[in-house]
Structure formats: C-alpha cells, structure tokens
Amino acid sequence: MRGRTLIVAALLVAVVSGCGGDEVADEVTTTAPPTTTRVEQRQLLGHWPMDDTEPGAIRDASGRGHGGTRGPEVGVTGESFRFPEITTIPDTNRLATIPDSPDFAVGGTEFVVSVRVRTTSAGEHNLVQHGQNTVSQFWKIEVNANGDKPGVAHCTFVGEFDSVGVSVDLRIDDGDWHTVTCRHTSTTTTIDVDGVWASKDKVTGAIDNDQPISIGGKPGCDGLDVECDYFVGELADLRIEWAP
C-alpha cells in the first residue's frame, strides 16, 4: 500500500454486494462521541474551498498541489459549487475531479474527510469519493443510505479486509447548509453531522486505489449496471486531513 503504515488489529473478510449502489451491510450501532486526535494535531492533506470562479478550475488551498478540474455544467456562486438537475446519464460534464494521490489512501492513522452540503433532494447522491464500487477498495460520503433513509448523510469505507457504513438519523435535505465529517481509524469509523455523532467499530484494512477523487457523483457509470448517483445541490469547503 502507498502512503501511511497500516496497523491492523485483526483480519476480517468482507463481501461487498451489488454493483449499482456501492452497498455495504453495516449500519450505525452507537451514538457515543468518538475518541479522536485533537484537531490541532492533524495535518491538512487537501482543502478545496470551492469558491473558484475561473472556468474549469478547482484549487487546493492546502499548499499540497492537489488542484483539479470541474466540468462545464458545474455552476459557481463564489462561495460554493452548484450541481444542476440531472438531464443526461452518464454525464461527466457535471463532475469535479482531483487526480489521484497517495495522500488520499487510508491506513491505520486517523483519516478525516469533511464537506459542507446544501440540497433539497433526498435521492441517492454521492458527494465526494475516492474510487467506486468498480474497484475493490474505496471511500465516499453520500446522501441517502442505499434508499432506506432518505436525505440522510452516510460515510462508507471499503477496505482490503472489510467494509463499514455509518450514518445518523438526521435529514439534511432541507435546503440549509450542513457539515458532514467522516473519521476513519484502524478500528473505528465515525460520522459527525452538525455535531450529531455516530460510530461503528470495524477493522477495514487498507483502502487505496488509483482513481481520482470525484465530487458530485461517480466518474465511471452507465446508469444501468453501474448507477451514477449524481448529486443535485451545492457543495463547499471539502477537506482531507490525517493524524498519527
């Protein structure tokens, strides 16, 4: 694996079912606040404010050089990116993408992904992801946990040993801004939505692939065998951090 050293406490075997919706069977089991590294000890691996107005640009404000591109259908407000209503499937012009980097691999350290979201749609939406269910390892933040909890944010990490999904029963499809944070360690995955916590203990193992980070939906889909899960709404302030 590229990137940070993975510390594995146990070896588990996972079966990730389905090819269309990135399904994972695990759901939240606790609402206790997690034990995490202090924020000031984390290192910023990437920060995309999504306040760009230059055509096609998505800049990385972290200084690590992870700039990307956005499709011509992605709107800009000066404070966020706006992803339009779906008219064509597939349609990569409605996505923003960031080239792959070892910084985006998940190991045994604390790995944190957060994004601000505003939407009025409760459909199946992938907000940000590194890889998708056409590869064996990936992570993502989405809205709507496989159709059973409309409008609910969901964190998914699929690793070399097992997969984990975690959510909170808090709908975010009300048109207001919400902050969703996913934290992954060698043993625990946690979601924080506007300060509401939930976590699940699971050893996933390493999570790495050579896919770009995709914002607003899957980069590889056909709408039939592999659903596109396009997001409709606004996104801002995407951050990736890690801590030893």
SULWO-V587706 format. One record per pair of residues at least 12 apart in sequence whose C-alpha atoms are under 7 Angstrom apart, sorted by sequence separation. I is the first residue (numbers start at 1). J is the second residue. D is the distance in whole Angstrom. If there is no record, write none. Layout:
BEGIN
((I | J | D) (I | J | D))
END
This chain:
BEGIN
((48 | 60 | 5) (57 | 69 | 5) (58 | 70 | 6) (128 | 140 | 6) (129 | 141 | 6) (142 | 154 | 5) (154 | 166 | 6) (155 | 167 | 6) (180 | 192 | 6) (181 | 193 | 6) (188 | 200 | 6) (189 | 201 | 6) (217 | 229 | 5) (218 | 230 | 7) (47 | 60 | 5) (48 | 61 | 6) (56 | 69 | 5) (57 | 70 | 6) (128 | 141 | 5) (141 | 154 | 6) (142 | 155 | 7) (154 | 167 | 5) (180 | 193 | 5) (188 | 201 | 4) (217 | 230 | 4) (46 | 60 | 6) (47 | 61 | 5) (56 | 70 | 5) (127 | 141 | 6) (141 | 155 | 5) (153 | 167 | 6) (179 | 193 | 6) (180 | 194 | 7) (187 | 201 | 6) (188 | 202 | 6) (216 | 230 | 6) (217 | 231 | 6) (47 | 62 | 5) (56 | 71 | 6) (126 | 141 | 6) (127 | 142 | 5) (140 | 155 | 6) (141 | 156 | 7) (178 | 193 | 7) (179 | 194 | 5) (187 | 202 | 5) (216 | 231 | 5) (46 | 62 | 5) (56 | 72 | 7) (126 | 142 | 4) (140 | 156 | 5) (152 | 168 | 7) (178 | 194 | 6) (187 | 203 | 5) (45 | 62 | 7) (125 | 142 | 5) (126 | 143 | 6) (139 | 156 | 6) (140 | 157 | 7) (152 | 169 | 6) (186 | 203 | 6) (44 | 62 | 6) (46 | 64 | 7) (125 | 143 | 5) (139 | 157 | 4) (152 | 170 | 6) (45 | 64 | 7) (124 | 143 | 6) (125 | 144 | 7) (138 | 157 | 6) (139 | 158 | 6) (152 | 171 | 5) (46 | 66 | 7) (73 | 93 | 6) (74 | 94 | 5) (124 | 144 | 5) (138 | 158 | 5) (151 | 171 | 5) (152 | 172 | 6) (71 | 92 | 7) (72 | 93 | 6) (73 | 94 | 5) (74 | 95 | 7) (123 | 144 | 6) (137 | 158 | 5) (138 | 159 | 7) (151 | 172 | 6) (71 | 93 | 4) (72 | 94 | 7) (122 | 144 | 7) (124 | 146 | 7) (137 | 159 | 5) (151 | 173 | 5) (53 | 76 | 6) (71 | 94 | 5) (124 | 147 | 7) (137 | 160 | 7) (52 | 76 | 7) (71 | 95 | 5) (166 | 190 | 7) (167 | 191 | 6) (53 | 78 | 6) (70 | 95 | 6) (71 | 96 | 6) (166 | 191 | 6) (52 | 78 | 6) (70 | 96 | 4) (51 | 78 | 5) (69 | 96 | 6) (70 | 97 | 6) (123 | 150 | 7) (155 | 182 | 6) (51 | 79 | 4) (69 | 97 | 6) (122 | 150 | 5) (123 | 151 | 7) (50 | 79 | 7) (51 | 80 | 5) (68 | 97 | 6) (69 | 98 | 7) (122 | 151 | 4) (50 | 80 | 5) (68 | 98 | 4) (168 | 198 | 6) (50 | 81 | 6) (67 | 98 | 6) (68 | 99 | 7) (167 | 198 | 7) (66 | 98 | 7) (166 | 199 | 6) (166 | 200 | 7) (155 | 191 | 7) (164 | 202 | 7) (162 | 203 | 7) (163 | 204 | 6) (162 | 204 | 4) (161 | 204 | 5) (162 | 205 | 7) (160 | 204 | 6) (161 | 205 | 5) (159 | 204 | 5) (160 | 205 | 5) (158 | 204 | 7) (159 | 205 | 5) (160 | 206 | 6) (159 | 206 | 5) (160 | 207 | 7) (159 | 207 | 5) (158 | 207 | 7) (122 | 173 | 6) (121 | 173 | 6) (120 | 173 | 4) (119 | 173 | 5) (120 | 174 | 5) (119 | 174 | 7) (120 | 175 | 5) (119 | 175 | 5) (118 | 175 | 6) (45 | 103 | 6) (118 | 176 | 6) (118 | 177 | 5) (117 | 177 | 6) (118 | 178 | 6) (116 | 177 | 7) (117 | 178 | 5) (116 | 178 | 6) (117 | 179 | 6) (116 | 179 | 4) (115 | 179 | 6) (116 | 180 | 6) (115 | 180 | 6) (114 | 180 | 6) (115 | 181 | 7) (114 | 181 | 4) (113 | 181 | 6) (114 | 182 | 6) (112 | 181 | 7) (113 | 182 | 5) (138 | 207 | 6) (112 | 182 | 6) (113 | 183 | 7) (137 | 207 | 5) (138 | 208 | 7) (112 | 183 | 4) (137 | 208 | 6) (138 | 209 | 7) (111 | 183 | 6) (112 | 184 | 6) (137 | 209 | 6) (110 | 183 | 7) (111 | 184 | 5) (110 | 184 | 6) (111 | 185 | 6) (110 | 185 | 5) (109 | 185 | 6) (108 | 185 | 6) (109 | 186 | 7) (108 | 186 | 4) (131 | 209 | 7) (107 | 186 | 7) (131 | 211 | 5) (130 | 211 | 6) (131 | 212 | 7) (130 | 212 | 6) (131 | 213 | 7) (130 | 213 | 5) (129 | 213 | 6) (130 | 214 | 7) (128 | 213 | 7) (129 | 214 | 5) (128 | 214 | 6) (129 | 215 | 7) (132 | 218 | 7) (128 | 215 | 4) (127 | 215 | 6) (128 | 216 | 6) (127 | 216 | 5) (126 | 216 | 6) (127 | 217 | 6) (126 | 217 | 5) (125 | 217 | 7) (3 | 102 | 5) (107 | 206 | 5) (2 | 102 | 6) (3 | 103 | 7) (106 | 206 | 6) (107 | 207 | 7) (6 | 107 | 5) (7 | 108 | 5) (106 | 207 | 5) (3 | 105 | 6) (5 | 107 | 6) (6 | 108 | 4) (105 | 207 | 6) (106 | 208 | 6) (4 | 107 | 6) (5 | 108 | 6) (105 | 208 | 5) (126 | 229 | 6) (125 | 229 | 5) (126 | 230 | 6) (127 | 231 | 6) (124 | 229 | 6) (125 | 230 | 5) (126 | 231 | 6) (125 | 231 | 5) (100 | 210 | 6) (22 | 133 | 5) (100 | 211 | 6) (121 | 232 | 7) (100 | 212 | 4) (99 | 212 | 5) (100 | 213 | 6) (119 | 232 | 7) (19 | 133 | 6) (98 | 212 | 5) (99 | 213 | 6) (119 | 233 | 5) (97 | 212 | 6) (98 | 213 | 5) (118 | 233 | 6) (119 | 234 | 6) (97 | 213 | 6) (98 | 214 | 7) (118 | 234 | 5) (97 | 214 | 5) (117 | 234 | 6) (118 | 235 | 7) (96 | 214 | 6) (97 | 215 | 6) (117 | 235 | 5) (95 | 214 | 7) (96 | 215 | 5) (116 | 235 | 6) (117 | 236 | 7) (95 | 215 | 6) (96 | 216 | 7) (116 | 236 | 5) (95 | 216 | 5) (115 | 236 | 6) (116 | 237 | 6) (95 | 217 | 7) (115 | 237 | 6) (116 | 238 | 7) (23 | 146 | 6) (115 | 238 | 4) (114 | 238 | 6) (115 | 239 | 6) (21 | 146 | 7) (114 | 239 | 5) (113 | 239 | 6) (114 | 240 | 7) (92 | 219 | 6) (113 | 240 | 5) (112 | 240 | 6) (113 | 241 | 7) (112 | 241 | 5) (111 | 241 | 6) (112 | 242 | 6) (90 | 221 | 6) (111 | 242 | 4) (90 | 222 | 5) (110 | 242 | 5) (111 | 243 | 7) (83 | 216 | 7) (89 | 222 | 7) (90 | 223 | 6) (109 | 242 | 7) (110 | 243 | 5) (89 | 223 | 6) (109 | 243 | 6) (110 | 244 | 7) (109 | 244 | 5) (26 | 164 | 5) (27 | 165 | 5) (28 | 166 | 5) (90 | 228 | 7) (24 | 163 | 7) (26 | 165 | 5) (27 | 166 | 5) (28 | 167 | 6) (24 | 164 | 7) (27 | 167 | 7) (24 | 165 | 6) (14 | 161 | 6) (85 | 232 | 6) (13 | 161 | 5) (14 | 162 | 4) (83 | 231 | 6) (84 | 232 | 6) (12 | 161 | 5) (13 | 162 | 6) (14 | 163 | 6) (83 | 232 | 5) (84 | 233 | 7) (11 | 161 | 6) (12 | 162 | 6) (83 | 233 | 5) (82 | 233 | 6) (83 | 234 | 6) (82 | 234 | 4) (81 | 234 | 5) (82 | 235 | 7) (80 | 234 | 6) (81 | 235 | 5) (80 | 235 | 6) (81 | 236 | 6) (34 | 190 | 7) (80 | 236 | 5) (33 | 197 | 6) (32 | 197 | 7) (33 | 198 | 7) (34 | 199 | 7) (31 | 197 | 6) (32 | 198 | 6) (31 | 198 | 4) (30 | 198 | 6) (31 | 199 | 6) (30 | 199 | 6) (28 | 198 | 6) (29 | 199 | 7) (30 | 200 | 7) (28 | 199 | 6) (29 | 200 | 6) (28 | 200 | 6) (8 | 186 | 6) (7 | 186 | 6) (50 | 236 | 5) (49 | 236 | 6) (50 | 237 | 6) (49 | 237 | 4) (48 | 237 | 6) (49 | 238 | 6) (47 | 237 | 7) (48 | 238 | 5) (47 | 238 | 6) (48 | 239 | 6) (47 | 239 | 4) (10 | 203 | 7) (46 | 239 | 6) (47 | 240 | 7) (46 | 240 | 5) (45 | 240 | 5) (44 | 240 | 6) (45 | 241 | 5) (8 | 205 | 6) (44 | 241 | 4) (43 | 241 | 5) (44 | 242 | 7) (42 | 241 | 6) (43 | 242 | 5) (6 | 206 | 7) (42 | 242 | 5) (43 | 243 | 6) (42 | 243 | 5) (41 | 243 | 6) (20 | 225 | 6) (19 | 225 | 7) (20 | 226 | 4) (21 | 227 | 6) (37 | 243 | 7) (1 | 208 | 7) (19 | 226 | 6) (20 | 227 | 5))
END
